[in-house]
Amino acid sequence: MKEFGYSDLPILYNASFGHNEPKCILPYGVQAEIDTEALTFKLLEAAVES
């Protein structure tokens, strides 16, 4: 990421999303939080409406 000038962005890896099995669906446009100290990823709002 340094090549693109984003050396301070957290990078999430070794998780079940993307091109692997089983796949986890990450909703687009939903606010989320990456806690680099607790090593957690959390969605901060609902991804669907009921």
matplotlib code that plots the C-alpha trace (Angstrom):
import matplotlib.pyplot as plt

x = [0.0, 3.0, 3.3, -0.1, 0.5, -1.8, 0.8, -1.5, -4.5, -5.2, -5.3, -7.6, -6.3, -6.5, -10.3, -13.1, -14.0, -13.0, -11.8, -11.9, -14.2, -16.4, -17.2, -18.4, -20.5, -19.5, -22.2, -21.2, -21.8, -22.3, -20.3, -17.8, -15.0, -11.5, -10.0, -6.3, -5.6, -8.4, -8.0, -11.7, -13.9, -17.4, -20.4, -21.8, -25.2, -27.7, -27.0, -30.6, -34.0, -36.8]
y = [0.0, 2.3, 2.5, 4.2, 6.5, 4.6, 3.4, 4.1, 2.0, -1.1, -4.3, -7.1, -10.6, -14.3, -14.1, -16.0, -13.6, -13.2, -16.1, -18.9, -21.4, -21.0, -17.5, -14.8, -12.0, -8.5, -5.9, -3.0, 0.5, -0.5, 1.2, -1.1, -0.9, -2.6, -2.7, -3.3, -3.7, -6.2, -7.8, -7.6, -6.5, -5.4, -4.2, -1.0, -1.0, -3.5, -4.8, -5.5, -4.1, -6.2]
z = [0.0, 0.4, -3.4, -3.5, -0.6, 1.9, 4.4, 7.4, 6.3, 8.3, 6.2, 7.0, 6.0, 6.8, 7.0, 5.3, 2.5, -1.1, -3.2, -0.7, 0.9, 2.9, 1.8, 4.2, 2.5, 3.4, 2.7, 0.6, 2.0, 5.7, 8.3, 9.9, 12.5, 12.5, 16.0, 15.5, 19.2, 19.9, 16.4, 15.7, 12.7, 13.5, 11.4, 13.1, 11.4, 10.0, 6.5, 5.7, 6.5, 7.9]

ax = plt.figure().add_subplot(projection="3d")
ax.plot(x, y, z, "-o")
ax.set_aspect("equal")
plt.show()
